[in-house]
């Protein structure tokens, strides 16, 4: 919020008109969170990273090869089960998990340097709402951080709740968003924007998208949604000259004003059930879904509702990437593809192998993407040709998207053997 105040107050008004004392105070307040917890080159503040599009900061140098004996800084065993991604802020790593036999949904904090546990907070206990899909978990949401608070979504007692915690693990507030009837499961992650945390709970009973005051959990705005199962997280992108809150699925493509919830535009499109978080090239967003049909579509974000191109490729679960006019994706069935983002022309494709649920992460000219068997492929992000740079394996189960920041890769996977499962979080770096 302070950066928004700074832009409005000091970048619009001449500095000469601003009292020196006010300028010193605001600049001091700005510097603290920027240096400690909001530095984009060292942190990963929520789902799909600080830019919300799967891009890792290019001013770093993550490794391209690792194994149980190579480039592992630390490994931490994680209690329970979850598919949520790690969030990295300052010297802390945050992760959601569920201990199903105790009906506990927790948020964990690990030391970034050592992987040792700092705290574990039970966010909900009892009255579990388990997924129906065997691949699902009760902790598939990724925490978001505003520098002072953590925000996390869980199902509890047949409803979706958003909770805020301090960086020390204290529960600050909890807010019910809507009742929730499970079809497959739940995995929508919160997103922070100015003074709000924005959440979604699409489901068969009729869910909602809501903007909550970060400090109190008070619902500032709320929009009811169709009675359809749907799974994307709300995503904020700057496109067609403004920041838009975008949702796909429920047979709609929807753009809202993130501060008010008012509709910018909405068109019929996408499919009933989507999972991916959309991306943009600046003028188009890319919807993809897998039920009742497979599709990728490029939709103009100027309110015209025009669909520029569409195909029948199944990129149902892993989100896509845009780089320099090209759209990159990995199908659920393990085929990496590159299209012209403007025309939809297929440029190349190549088989990786395995089934994919985790989303790819872009770093510079490399894409990191992991299959459900725990094998991570590093491929080239180039329109010239399909290139596999390396293959790396840790564990034998992986659904969580990694975080890449400050030349470190934070990777969540599990090892299943003889009916036993152990989840782990790895810090991968030189």
Helices and strands as residue ranges (DSSP letters): H 2-10, G 15-17, H 20-36, E 72-78, E 87-89, E 92-99, G 100-102, E 104-111, E 117-125, E 144-145, E 149-156, E 159-166, E 171-179, E 191-193, E 196-200, E 208-213, E 219-224, E 235-239, E 242-249, E 252-256, E 263-268, E 284-289, E 295-300, E 307-311, E 321-323, E 326-330, E 335-340, E 346-351, E 361-363, E 366-370, E 375-380, E 388-393, E 403-405, E 408-417, E 420-428
